[in-house]
């Protein structure tokens, strides 16, 4: 038997073997080329050249590569939209629009004249070729995502500009293609305008409402993932029907859906994992398989065209980035990031050259030159973007050390006694955590003497296993704690001391009978037994579907030890959900709230409303909606901000907010420093001094307070004399 005859012939057609080869490339190409300091994106493109029909001919660019390649491209644009910070986008929309005009007009002007006078093309060919220079694809975006700088100003500016320039390039393509076919008339423009308007309105108004309803009804992460993908491809297909490119629809879907998918969540983790592990690499390998270097180098005309296209495309994009930097006085690293992201040519460029070639507008030299231009621009884009991303990360670390607030360690403990609330409590804890801090979560199940036996042990293992599963799906480590103790509260308190827990997230007690308290005996024991911050939560709807966070803050809350810490946690939650935070507080407290948010660099949508007296909290019954999260900042009895009206809070909440997502927050109070105070010491002093040097407004306030106290003491001394 001839062994050679049993081996599959080239190119391989067996789907199992094809998939194995592709997965092997995805695995090893980045690892090997990283040693040569070549970005993994370029590694995948080079691998595509080697295995493709113009390399060793191992694989053909068949329908599977076209399918997965298109999916990968749409996935790439969807992720770009998904990771956009809408607040930053709105703040930097002027920069985005200006850069979009620069990155469209500069390549159009330079490219048109260079092609006409240097390559001697006609005006139609020159304009279409220049539109290819104007467009770009965010091929290097995975680098940005990997370094965690997706929400930097330079990145959001580039993404905003991408929409403008790609849309402009596609309109030019549609017009020139229509001219070649004789289809350009008034009906064409009216149809295009109407279809785009209807499409945009449908995505903006229908997608959020459908998604909120679906996520409320179906909480399973796999089901939600399939649903999100379905919406992405539906938006892409509808974009094509409307006369736009599919990549515009995918990006648009990401922008609309990003507020329902928190950055740290099981759903987001699944979306990023599947895209970066499979679909996007498939797209990059497919791009490499298009490149035929032999054809280019065998023809001097092809070399001239390829060099001309590569130089003009790169130079014009750099000029656009430079003009943006000078216009808005940006640092050089931001210019490099803008240039790096916007230089890569792929999606719209390929569409334009293939359509132009089919219509007879482009010759073979332009077709092959485009492929070389894609390779050159993608290579430059990857190197420049990676270098800029590293510099931005270094800058972020420096800014964090100098400007951001020190909120201490994040060691969050979640009791998981009730299986029905485990997922909600873990998700709340994930949202409270800062994405920059990699500290683990802690989950505890306590078995007391009354429930000792085999049954509780089994329940505890299942509960802790469920908690670990939810946390791991969000790429967060969870440390399980199983404990026997006299009672549940005692077990939790002992574990908090042993693990140095900074805050506690617990579910709201379900009243078994009329004599039970609102919070339950266990919760009240915890409030008495620890000074750490406690979140008592009740979830009616999934936390990622809320539209606003409404926070009721008592007077003098700024004097508590944990004032800065609880603001930090709520800001983290608001930022990850992408919703607005509305603070109802006393005017003097509002001043300090604004100071903390500004000092901490929290880029969230926030509003401030005056709540003069805590008795006025009743007015919030008509303000807090069903899709809101209502957070009540309370206080322990002996603390500075405690109000006698807090005793009525349980009845108030159970009566008026039974159907709302609710969190009752007890800040950290009476910290270690206060234990050193004498009996006659001012209970405000330590809490105030902890943040005295951080906020100018607070410093001014305290200065006035000190001056008034001096005047009061002088007055009293005079009276005594």
C-alpha positions as semicolon CSV with decimal commas, in nm:
position;residue;x (nm);y (nm);z (nm)
1;X;0,000;0,000;0,000
2;X;0,140;0,340;-0,106
3;X;0,141;0,576;0,191
4;X;0,163;0,882;-0,036
5;X;-0,164;0,791;-0,201
6;X;-0,343;0,799;0,134
7;X;-0,232;1,155;0,210
8;X;-0,477;1,433;0,116
9;X;-0,386;1,635;-0,191
10;X;-0,315;2,007;-0,192
11;X;-0,504;2,223;-0,133
12;X;-0,667;2,047;0,159
13;X;-1,045;2,019;0,134
14;X;-1,126;1,813;0,442
15;X;-1,316;2,052;0,674
16;X;-1,176;1,889;0,988
17;X;-0,819;1,927;0,864
18;X;-0,883;2,286;0,749
19;X;-1,019;2,382;1,089
20;X;-0,725;2,213;1,263
21;X;-0,472;2,406;1,051
22;X;-0,649;2,736;1,116
23;X;-0,665;2,675;1,492
24;X;-0,296;2,578;1,495
25;X;-0,210;2,906;1,320
26;X;-0,426;3,106;1,561
27;X;-0,244;2,938;1,849
28;X;0,120;2,942;1,738
29;X;0,161;3,231;1,491
30;X;0,133;3,507;1,755
31;X;0,355;3,313;1,996
32;X;0,634;3,267;1,742
33;X;0,624;3,618;1,595
34;X;0,601;3,786;1,936
35;X;0,960;3,671;1,990
36;X;1,049;3,884;1,687
37;X;0,841;4,172;1,831
38;X;0,595;4,140;1,543
39;X;0,233;4,215;1,647
40;X;0,013;3,908;1,647
41;X;-0,222;4,070;1,394
42;X;0,059;4,084;1,138
43;X;0,153;3,731;1,234
44;X;-0,192;3,607;1,136
45;X;-0,185;3,799;0,805
46;X;0,162;3,659;0,722
47;X;0,039;3,310;0,812
48;X;-0,249;3,362;0,569
49;X;0,000;3,450;0,294
50;X;0,207;3,136;0,363
51;X;-0,079;2,885;0,368
52;X;-0,288;3,059;0,102
53;X;-0,318;2,990;-0,270
54;X;-0,032;3,234;-0,345
55;X;0,197;3,077;-0,083
56;X;0,242;2,701;-0,033
57;X;-0,115;2,640;-0,141
58;X;-0,218;2,443;0,168
59;X;-0,564;2,599;0,173
60;X;-0,791;2,782;-0,067
61;X;-0,991;3,088;0,024
62;X;-1,316;2,898;-0,007
63;X;-1,665;2,983;0,114
64;X;-1,577;2,900;0,476
65;X;-1,308;3,170;0,483
66;X;-1,543;3,417;0,319
67;X;-1,814;3,337;0,574
68;X;-1,592;3,343;0,883
69;X;-1,400;3,641;0,744
70;X;-1,717;3,847;0,706
71;X;-1,832;3,739;1,051
72;X;-1,492;3,836;1,194
73;X;-1,502;4,181;1,035
74;X;-1,853;4,247;1,165
75;X;-1,747;4,116;1,506
76;X;-1,451;4,356;1,504
77;X;-1,671;4,657;1,436
78;X;-1,928;4,537;1,691
79;X;-1,662;4,517;1,963
80;X;-1,542;4,867;1,872
81;X;-1,894;5,001;1,924
82;X;-1,950;4,790;2,234
83;X;-1,644;4,923;2,414
84;X;-1,714;5,285;2,336
85;X;-1,783;5,513;2,630
86;X;-2,089;5,711;2,525
87;X;-2,003;5,991;2,768
88;X;-1,655;6,026;2,624
89;X;-1,799;6,003;2,275
90;X;-2,036;6,291;2,345
91;X;-1,763;6,497;2,510
92;X;-1,523;6,435;2,220
93;X;-1,775;6,445;1,936
94;X;-1,622;6,768;1,803
95;X;-1,280;6,601;1,786
96;X;-1,434;6,296;1,621
97;X;-1,616;6,500;1,358
98;X;-1,312;6,715;1,282
99;X;-1,083;6,413;1,256
100;X;-1,342;6,238;1,037
101;X;-1,340;6,532;0,798
102;X;-0,959;6,547;0,801
103;X;-0,913;6,175;0,746
104;X;-1,165;6,181;0,462
105;X;-1,079;6,506;0,280
106;X;-0,697;6,491;0,303
107;X;-0,666;6,144;0,138
108;X;-0,936;6,239;-0,114
109;X;-0,755;6,555;-0,224
110;X;-0,402;6,414;-0,222
111;X;-0,504;6,076;-0,365
112;X;-0,709;6,222;-0,650
113;X;-0,437;6,456;-0,778
114;X;-0,153;6,205;-0,729
115;X;-0,345;5,933;-0,917
116;X;-0,439;6,172;-1,199
117;X;-0,100;6,335;-1,252
118;X;0,137;6,054;-1,149
119;X;-0,040;5,731;-1,246
120;X;-0,226;5,903;-1,533
121;X;-0,567;5,762;-1,447
122;X;-0,885;5,942;-1,552
123;X;-1,078;6,152;-1,300
124;X;-1,337;5,882;-1,222
125;X;-1,070;5,621;-1,149
126;X;-0,866;5,872;-0,948
127;X;-1,160;5,974;-0,728
128;X;-1,260;5,612;-0,658
129;X;-0,897;5,523;-0,581
130;X;-0,871;5,821;-0,346
131;X;-1,187;5,705;-0,162
132;X;-1,003;5,381;-0,090
133;X;-0,725;5,582;0,076
134;X;-0,985;5,776;0,275
135;X;-1,151;5,468;0,423
136;X;-0,988;5,256;0,690
137;X;-1,061;4,950;0,900
138;X;-0,991;4,916;1,273
139;X;-0,770;4,612;1,221
140;X;-0,547;4,714;1,514
141;X;-0,840;4,751;1,752
142;X;-0,770;4,415;1,927
143;X;-0,438;4,566;2,038
144;X;-0,619;4,860;2,195
145;X;-0,863;4,625;2,364
146;X;-0,585;4,401;2,495
147;X;-0,404;4,694;2,657
148;X;-0,728;4,824;2,811
149;X;-0,715;5,170;2,651
150;X;-1,032;5,142;2,441
151;X;-1,193;5,438;2,620
152;X;-0,906;5,680;2,574
153;X;-0,987;6,010;2,403
154;X;-0,765;5,931;2,104
155;X;-0,939;5,596;2,052
156;X;-1,294;5,734;2,073
157;X;-1,191;6,017;1,840
158;X;-1,061;5,768;1,584
159;X;-1,372;5,552;1,606
160;X;-1,598;5,853;1,554
161;X;-1,387;5,956;1,256
162;X;-1,404;5,602;1,120
163;X;-1,781;5,621;1,083
164;X;-1,762;5,951;0,894
165;X;-1,484;5,851;0,657
166;X;-1,613;5,500;0,582
167;X;-1,961;5,636;0,520
168;X;-1,819;5,901;0,286
169;X;-1,607;5,645;0,100
170;X;-1,904;5,411;0,057
171;X;-2,123;5,694;-0,075
172;X;-1,858;5,777;-0,335
173;X;-1,838;5,408;-0,426
174;X;-2,217;5,390;-0,463
175;X;-2,226;5,707;-0,676
176;X;-1,945;5,602;-0,910
177;X;-2,087;5,250;-0,943
178;X;-2,426;5,403;-1,021
179;X;-2,270;5,635;-1,277
180;X;-2,099;5,340;-1,445
181;X;-2,436;5,162;-1,464
182;X;-2,636;5,479;-1,541
183;X;-2,850;5,458;-1,222
184;X;-2,780;5,801;-1,067
185;X;-3,090;6,022;-1,053
186;X;-3,310;6,203;-0,800
187;X;-3,490;5,880;-0,712
188;X;-3,155;5,728;-0,605
189;X;-3,085;6,007;-0,355
190;X;-3,440;6,016;-0,217
191;X;-3,445;5,639;-0,169
192;X;-3,104;5,642;0,003
193;X;-3,202;5,927;0,241
194;X;-3,533;5,769;0,339
195;X;-3,390;5,421;0,390
196;X;-3,101;5,546;0,606
197;X;-3,338;5,758;0,817
198;X;-3,581;5,471;0,875
199;X;-3,295;5,232;0,953
200;X;-3,134;5,468;1,206
201;X;-3,463;5,538;1,382
202;X;-3,542;5,167;1,407
203;X;-3,206;5,074;1,561
204;X;-3,210;5,364;1,809
205;X;-3,567;5,318;1,932
206;X;-3,641;4,946;1,886
207;X;-3,315;4,778;1,988
208;X;-3,294;4,914;2,348
209;X;-3,658;4,836;2,424
210;X;-3,644;4,484;2,283
211;X;-3,316;4,415;2,463
212;X;-3,440;4,539;2,800
213;X;-3,750;4,318;2,771
214;X;-3,546;4,014;2,664
215;X;-3,284;4,050;2,939
216;X;-3,558;4,086;3,201
217;X;-3,729;3,770;3,080
218;X;-3,422;3,554;3,008
219;X;-3,125;3,575;3,242
220;X;-2,926;3,280;3,107
221;X;-2,592;3,407;2,975
222;X;-2,577;3,169;2,678
223;X;-2,926;3,271;2,567
224;X;-2,833;3,638;2,603
225;X;-2,516;3,584;2,399
226;X;-2,706;3,423;2,110
227;X;-2,961;3,703;2,128
228;X;-2,690;3,972;2,107
229;X;-2,526;3,804;1,805
230;X;-2,863;3,779;1,633
231;X;-2,919;4,152;1,680
232;X;-2,572;4,234;1,547
233;X;-2,620;4,042;1,223
234;X;-2,976;4,169;1,188
235;X;-2,846;4,526;1,214
236;X;-2,573;4,447;0,958
237;X;-2,819;4,296;0,711
238;X;-3,066;4,582;0,753
239;X;-2,781;4,827;0,691
240;X;-2,713;4,663;0,356
241;X;-3,082;4,687;0,267
242;X;-3,074;5,056;0,359
243;X;-2,785;5,113;0,119
244;X;-2,506;5,118;0,378
245;X;-2,220;4,879;0,442
246;X;-2,275;4,592;0,687
247;X;-1,985;4,707;0,905
248;X;-2,173;5,031;0,979
249;X;-2,467;4,827;1,107
250;X;-2,245;4,611;1,329
251;X;-2,080;4,917;1,482
252;X;-2,415;5,086;1,530
253;X;-2,549;4,778;1,711
254;X;-2,248;4,784;1,945
255;X;-2,304;5,150;2,034
256;X;-2,675;5,092;2,106
257;X;-2,627;4,770;2,304
258;X;-2,319;4,863;2,508
259;X;-2,519;5,001;2,804
260;X;-2,682;4,658;2,850
261;X;-2,349;4,475;2,857
262;X;-2,125;4,589;3,148
263;X;-1,751;4,581;3,083
264;X;-1,702;4,331;3,369
265;X;-1,974;4,072;3,323
266;X;-2,009;3,710;3,209
267;X;-2,182;3,822;2,888
268;X;-1,905;4,066;2,793
269;X;-1,642;3,804;2,868
270;X;-1,812;3,558;2,632
271;X;-1,843;3,816;2,354
272;X;-1,475;3,915;2,371
273;X;-1,353;3,558;2,408
274;X;-1,533;3,416;2,104
275;X;-1,442;3,714;1,886
276;X;-1,073;3,732;1,976
277;X;-1,025;3,356;1,982
278;X;-1,197;3,261;1,657
279;X;-1,383;3,505;1,433
280;X;-1,137;3,797;1,419
281;X;-0,831;3,571;1,360
282;X;-1,024;3,401;1,079
283;X;-1,079;3,741;0,918
284;X;-0,708;3,833;0,943
285;X;-0,593;3,501;0,798
286;X;-0,840;3,549;0,512
287;X;-0,692;3,892;0,438
288;X;-0,346;3,733;0,411
289;X;-0,473;3,469;0,168
290;X;-0,569;3,744;-0,079
291;X;-0,211;3,871;-0,113
292;X;-0,016;3,758;-0,424
293;X;0,333;3,902;-0,393
294;X;0,466;3,725;-0,706
295;X;0,231;3,912;-0,938
296;X;0,336;4,242;-0,790
297;X;0,710;4,185;-0,810
298;X;0,696;4,036;-1,161
299;X;0,564;4,362;-1,305
300;X;0,736;4,699;-1,281
301;X;0,405;4,881;-1,340
302;X;0,247;4,683;-1,056
303;X;0,538;4,777;-0,825
304;X;0,503;5,146;-0,911
305;X;0,127;5,137;-0,849
306;X;0,169;4,942;-0,524
307;X;0,439;5,180;-0,390
308;X;0,235;5,484;-0,492
309;X;-0,079;5,354;-0,322
310;X;0,103;5,252;-0,003
311;X;0,288;5,584;0,032
312;X;-0,016;5,802;-0,043
313;X;-0,245;5,604;0,190
314;X;0,005;5,616;0,479
315;X;0,115;5,977;0,429
316;X;-0,239;6,116;0,396
317;X;-0,353;5,938;0,714
318;X;-0,052;6,071;0,904
319;X;-0,126;6,425;0,787
320;X;-0,489;6,388;0,903
321;X;-0,370;6,269;1,247
322;X;-0,116;6,552;1,264
323;X;-0,379;6,814;1,177
324;X;-0,607;6,672;1,448
325;X;-0,325;6,689;1,702
326;X;-0,246;7,051;1,615
327;X;-0,612;7,155;1,606
328;X;-0,690;7,024;1,955
329;X;-0,335;7,049;2,102
330;X;-0,313;6,679;2,179
331;X;0,000;6,495;2,303
332;X;0,216;6,317;2,045
333;X;0,115;5,977;2,179
334;X;-0,249;6,057;2,098
335;X;-0,149;6,153;1,744
336;X;0,035;5,821;1,709
337;X;-0,266;5,630;1,837
338;X;-0,500;5,809;1,595
339;X;-0,263;5,746;1,305
340;X;-0,202;5,384;1,403
341;X;-0,570;5,295;1,425
342;X;-0,671;5,485;1,111
343;X;-0,392;5,373;0,879
344;X;-0,497;5,011;0,823
345;X;-0,686;4,942;0,500
346;X;-0,905;4,632;0,467
347;X;-1,285;4,610;0,457
348;X;-1,413;4,911;0,261
349;X;-1,093;4,912;0,054
350;X;-1,148;4,552;-0,057
351;X;-1,513;4,623;-0,136
352;X;-1,421;4,927;-0,345
353;X;-1,141;4,761;-0,543
354;X;-1,341;4,447;-0,622
355;X;-1,645;4,646;-0,736
356;X;-1,423;4,884;-0,933
357;X;-1,243;4,592;-1,098
358;X;-1,570;4,420;-1,191
359;X;-1,701;4,744;-1,347
360;X;-1,380;4,790;-1,546
361;X;-1,277;5,108;-1,361
362;X;-0,962;4,948;-1,211
363;X;-0,705;4,737;-1,394
364;X;-0,515;4,436;-1,259
365;X;-0,226;4,652;-1,136
366;X;-0,459;4,845;-0,907
367;X;-0,610;4,520;-0,779
368;X;-0,270;4,374;-0,688
369;X;-0,143;4,709;-0,562
370;X;-0,438;4,726;-0,326
371;X;-0,342;4,392;-0,174
372;X;0,013;4,514;-0,113
373;X;-0,123;4,838;0,032
374;X;-0,338;4,637;0,273
375;X;-0,032;4,441;0,391
376;X;0,185;4,754;0,430
377;X;-0,078;4,966;0,606
378;X;-0,184;4,683;0,840
379;X;0,180;4,625;0,935
380;X;0,245;4,994;1,006
381;X;-0,085;5,022;1,188
382;X;-0,007;4,732;1,419
383;X;0,342;4,851;1,513
384;X;0,241;5,213;1,569
385;X;-0,075;5,123;1,765
386;X;0,106;4,881;1,996
387;X;0,382;5,134;2,069
388;X;0,126;5,408;2,138
389;X;-0,087;5,177;2,356
390;X;0,214;5,099;2,576
391;X;0,287;5,470;2,622
392;X;-0,077;5,543;2,707
393;X;-0,080;5,263;2,967
394;X;0,231;5,415;3,125
395;X;0,064;5,756;3,125
396;X;-0,248;5,610;3,285
397;X;-0,045;5,450;3,562
398;X;0,125;5,783;3,632
399;X;-0,210;5,967;3,638
400;X;-0,358;5,706;3,871
401;X;-0,075;5,765;4,118
402;X;-0,109;6,143;4,109
403;X;-0,478;6,220;4,061
404;X;-0,698;5,927;4,146
405;X;-0,831;5,870;4,495
406;X;-0,699;5,602;4,721
407;X;-1,005;5,399;4,810
408;X;-0,809;5,122;4,975
409;X;-0,826;4,750;4,912
410;X;-1,131;4,598;4,748
411;X;-1,205;4,277;4,935
412;X;-1,575;4,212;4,887
413;X;-1,752;3,933;5,075
414;X;-2,085;3,787;4,956
415;X;-2,288;3,546;5,174
416;X;-2,451;3,289;4,944
417;X;-2,709;3,116;5,158
418;X;-3,001;3,168;4,917
419;X;-2,947;3,001;4,574
420;X;-3,203;3,233;4,410
421;X;-3,000;3,547;4,485
422;X;-2,645;3,422;4,425
423;X;-2,611;3,538;4,064
424;X;-2,760;3,882;4,132
425;X;-2,536;3,942;4,434
426;X;-2,222;3,832;4,247
427;X;-2,314;4,058;3,952
428;X;-2,362;4,353;4,189
429;X;-2,023;4,284;4,348
430;X;-1,862;4,269;4,001
431;X;-2,007;4,608;3,913
432;X;-1,892;4,764;4,241
433;X;-1,532;4,652;4,183
434;X;-1,290;4,872;3,999
435;X;-1,191;4,702;3,667
436;X;-0,831;4,813;3,728
437;X;-0,801;4,623;4,057
438;X;-0,760;4,248;4,027
439;X;-0,846;4,154;4,383
440;X;-1,068;3,845;4,415
441;X;-1,421;3,822;4,542
442;X;-1,500;3,620;4,855
443;X;-1,811;3,406;4,889
444;X;-1,910;3,254;5,222
445;X;-2,160;2,994;5,336
446;X;-2,201;2,957;5,710
447;X;-2,360;2,655;5,877
448;X;-2,466;2,714;6,234
449;X;-2,526;2,464;6,512
450;X;-2,898;2,435;6,439
451;X;-2,840;2,319;6,081
452;X;-2,537;2,097;6,121
453;X;-2,545;1,774;5,924
454;X;-2,494;1,630;5,577
455;X;-2,765;1,835;5,408
456;X;-2,621;2,181;5,482
457;X;-2,276;2,072;5,368
458;X;-2,413;1,967;5,031
459;X;-2,608;2,293;4,997
460;X;-2,301;2,495;5,089
461;X;-2,086;2,326;4,824
462;X;-2,350;2,382;4,557
463;X;-2,395;2,746;4,654
464;X;-2,021;2,816;4,655
465;X;-1,976;2,629;4,326
466;X;-2,250;2,842;4,166
467;X;-2,089;3,162;4,296
468;X;-1,747;3,059;4,162
469;X;-1,900;2,976;3,823
470;X;-2,067;3,318;3,790
471;X;-1,747;3,501;3,892
472;X;-1,521;3,295;3,664
473;X;-1,746;3,361;3,365
474;X;-1,662;3,729;3,419
475;X;-1,291;3,641;3,438
476;X;-1,282;3,719;3,811
477;X;-1,129;3,495;4,074
478;X;-1,352;3,399;4,366
479;X;-1,230;3,251;4,693
480;X;-1,495;3,026;4,856
481;X;-1,528;3,010;5,235
482;X;-1,719;2,732;5,409
483;X;-1,753;2,777;5,781
484;X;-1,919;2,623;6,088
485;X;-2,004;2,869;6,366
486;X;-2,238;2,935;6,655
487;X;-2,462;3,140;6,428
488;X;-2,449;3,279;6,076
489;X;-2,376;3,639;6,171
490;X;-2,089;3,534;6,393
491;X;-1,938;3,322;6,115
492;X;-1,953;3,611;5,868
493;X;-1,799;3,855;6,118
494;X;-1,513;3,621;6,203
495;X;-1,438;3,563;5,835
496;X;-1,440;3,939;5,770
497;X;-1,169;3,986;6,031
498;X;-0,965;3,689;5,909
499;X;-0,974;3,799;5,542
500;X;-0,957;4,173;5,614
501;X;-1,281;4,229;5,421
502;X;-1,350;4,588;5,315
503;X;-1,720;4,557;5,235
504;X;-2,012;4,317;5,249
505;X;-2,281;4,255;4,983
506;X;-2,587;4,073;5,118
507;X;-2,939;4,008;4,999
508;X;-3,238;4,176;5,159
509;X;-3,410;3,957;5,416
510;X;-3,745;3,807;5,317
511;X;-3,995;3,857;5,599
512;X;-4,132;3,522;5,710
513;X;-4,397;3,669;5,940
514;X;-4,525;4,002;6,070
515;X;-4,297;4,008;6,373
516;X;-3,979;3,982;6,168
517;X;-3,779;4,300;6,117
518;X;-3,733;4,451;5,772
519;X;-3,363;4,368;5,746
520;X;-3,374;4,049;5,954
521;X;-3,192;3,959;6,273
522;X;-2,879;3,842;6,089
523;X;-2,838;4,169;5,902
524;X;-2,894;4,376;6,214
525;X;-2,634;4,168;6,396
526;X;-2,389;4,237;6,114
527;X;-2,458;4,609;6,128
528;X;-2,383;4,608;6,500
529;X;-2,084;4,375;6,475
530;X;-1,878;4,550;6,203
531;X;-1,791;4,904;6,100
532;X;-1,723;4,803;5,739
533;X;-1,937;4,909;5,445
534;X;-2,248;4,696;5,388
535;X;-2,468;4,679;5,078
536;X;-2,812;4,530;5,141
537;X;-2,951;4,456;4,795
538;X;-3,278;4,344;4,642
539;X;-3,299;4,278;4,266
540;X;-3,633;4,272;4,089
541;X;-3,493;4,309;3,737
542;X;-3,141;4,225;3,606
543;X;-2,897;4,490;3,718
544;X;-2,767;4,552;3,362
545;X;-3,114;4,660;3,243
546;X;-3,154;4,955;3,479
547;X;-3,180;5,298;3,320
548;X;-3,073;5,520;3,613
549;X;-2,922;5,502;3,960
550;X;-3,102;5,730;4,205
551;X;-2,906;5,790;4,528
552;X;-3,057;5,944;4,841
553;X;-2,778;6,088;5,059
554;X;-2,832;6,210;5,417
555;X;-2,701;6,537;5,552
556;X;-2,344;6,525;5,692
557;X;-2,265;6,208;5,495
558;X;-1,938;6,376;5,390
559;X;-1,809;6,350;5,747
560;X;-1,817;5,970;5,754
561;X;-1,502;5,764;5,718
562;X;-1,631;5,574;5,417
563;X;-1,765;5,873;5,220
564;X;-1,512;5,852;4,939
565;X;-1,527;5,474;4,925
566;X;-1,902;5,442;4,867
567;X;-1,894;5,715;4,602
568;X;-1,619;5,519;4,427
569;X;-1,826;5,199;4,429
570;X;-2,140;5,367;4,295
571;X;-1,935;5,547;4,028
572;X;-1,784;5,213;3,920
573;X;-2,132;5,066;3,890
574;X;-2,269;5,363;3,692
575;X;-1,974;5,360;3,455
576;X;-1,990;4,989;3,382
577;X;-2,365;4,989;3,329
578;X;-2,342;5,312;3,133
579;X;-2,636;5,474;3,309
580;X;-2,693;5,811;3,472
581;X;-2,638;5,863;3,848
582;X;-2,869;6,114;4,017
583;X;-2,769;6,228;4,368
584;X;-3,033;6,375;4,602
585;X;-2,849;6,543;4,888
586;X;-2,814;6,849;5,108
587;X;-2,645;7,147;4,931
588;X;-2,333;7,125;5,150
589;X;-2,307;6,752;5,077
590;X;-2,350;6,811;4,703
591;X;-2,039;7,030;4,708
592;X;-1,835;6,742;4,847
593;X;-1,993;6,488;4,614
594;X;-1,887;6,697;4,315
595;X;-1,537;6,740;4,461
596;X;-1,491;6,363;4,504
597;X;-1,620;6,279;4,156
598;X;-1,394;6,541;4,002
599;X;-1,088;6,443;4,201
600;X;-1,137;6,075;4,129
601;X;-1,166;6,131;3,754
602;X;-1,493;5,939;3,729
603;X;-1,629;6,000;3,382
604;X;-1,994;5,925;3,446
605;X;-2,318;6,102;3,368
606;X;-2,430;6,257;3,693
607;X;-2,695;6,498;3,817
608;X;-2,745;6,662;4,155
609;X;-3,077;6,752;4,312
610;X;-3,130;6,924;4,647
611;X;-3,274;6,723;4,936
612;X;-3,284;6,975;5,219
613;X;-3,445;6,755;5,482
614;X;-3,447;6,377;5,505
615;X;-3,822;6,397;5,565
616;X;-3,854;6,511;5,202
617;X;-3,741;6,169;5,078
618;X;-4,108;6,091;5,027
619;X;-4,099;6,298;4,708
620;X;-3,872;6,035;4,550
621;X;-4,167;5,797;4,529
622;X;-4,278;5,979;4,215
623;X;-3,927;6,006;4,073
624;X;-3,783;5,654;4,107
625;X;-3,912;5,445;3,815
626;X;-3,946;5,070;3,779
627;X;-3,630;5,044;3,567
628;X;-3,422;5,247;3,816
629;X;-3,192;5,133;4,093
630;X;-3,272;5,315;4,416
631;X;-2,978;5,344;4,657
632;X;-3,041;5,478;5,006
633;X;-2,730;5,583;5,195
634;X;-2,812;5,517;5,560
635;X;-2,601;5,526;5,876
636;X;-2,558;5,340;6,202
637;X;-2,722;5,487;6,512
638;X;-2,412;5,632;6,675
639;X;-2,261;5,780;6,358
640;X;-2,237;6,145;6,259
641;X;-2,485;6,136;5,971
642;X;-2,749;5,931;6,151
643;X;-3,096;6,080;6,140
644;X;-3,385;5,976;6,369
645;X;-3,594;5,944;6,054
646;X;-3,385;5,638;5,960
647;X;-3,599;5,441;6,206
648;X;-3,893;5,489;5,969
649;X;-3,689;5,380;5,666
650;X;-3,785;5,009;5,666
651;X;-4,156;5,084;5,660
652;X;-4,106;5,354;5,399
653;X;-3,908;5,126;5,165
654;X;-4,140;4,827;5,203
655;X;-4,445;5,042;5,137
656;X;-4,331;5,256;4,844
657;X;-4,042;5,067;4,683
658;X;-4,144;4,702;4,705
659;X;-4,131;4,669;4,325
660;X;-3,798;4,847;4,267
661;X;-3,436;4,740;4,255
662;X;-3,312;4,856;4,593
663;X;-2,982;4,892;4,778
664;X;-2,955;5,017;5,136
665;X;-2,594;5,126;5,186
666;X;-2,426;5,159;5,524
667;X;-2,089;5,332;5,477
668;X;-1,777;5,238;5,664
669;X;-1,786;5,426;5,993
670;X;-1,567;5,472;6,299
671;X;-1,248;5,340;6,145
672;X;-0,928;5,240;6,320
673;X;-0,826;5,597;6,379
674;X;-1,142;5,675;6,571
675;X;-1,069;5,395;6,819
676;X;-0,775;5,601;6,944
677;X;-0,994;5,898;7,028
678;X;-1,058;5,989;7,389
679;X;-1,408;6,004;7,528
680;X;-1,415;6,382;7,494
681;X;-1,283;6,396;7,137
682;X;-1,487;6,545;6,856
683;X;-1,645;6,249;6,668
684;X;-1,618;6,443;6,340
685;X;-1,246;6,509;6,355
686;X;-1,100;6,183;6,231
687;X;-1,352;6,132;5,953
688;X;-1,290;6,481;5,825
689;X;-0,911;6,471;5,857
690;X;-0,890;6,156;5,643
691;X;-0,992;6,358;5,338
692;X;-0,892;6,706;5,447
693;X;-0,594;6,734;5,217
694;X;-0,765;6,587;4,913
695;X;-1,040;6,825;4,823
696;X;-1,004;7,202;4,797
697;X;-1,377;7,260;4,857
698;X;-1,370;7,049;5,171
699;X;-1,056;7,225;5,288
700;X;-1,225;7,564;5,245
701;X;-1,534;7,443;5,426
702;X;-1,330;7,314;5,718
703;X;-1,136;7,636;5,734
704;X;-1,456;7,830;5,772
705;X;-1,581;7,579;6,029
706;X;-1,261;7,620;6,231
707;X;-1,286;8,001;6,214
708;X;-1,650;7,996;6,330
709;X;-1,559;7,765;6,619
710;X;-1,285;8,007;6,729
711;X;-1,529;8,294;6,725
712;X;-1,779;8,090;6,926
713;X;-1,521;7,997;7,192
714;X;-1,408;8,362;7,221
715;X;-1,769;8,466;7,269
716;X;-1,825;8,202;7,540
717;X;-1,505;8,299;7,722
718;X;-1,612;8,664;7,725
719;X;-1,951;8,570;7,871
720;X;-1,784;8,366;8,147
721;X;-1,557;8,654;8,234
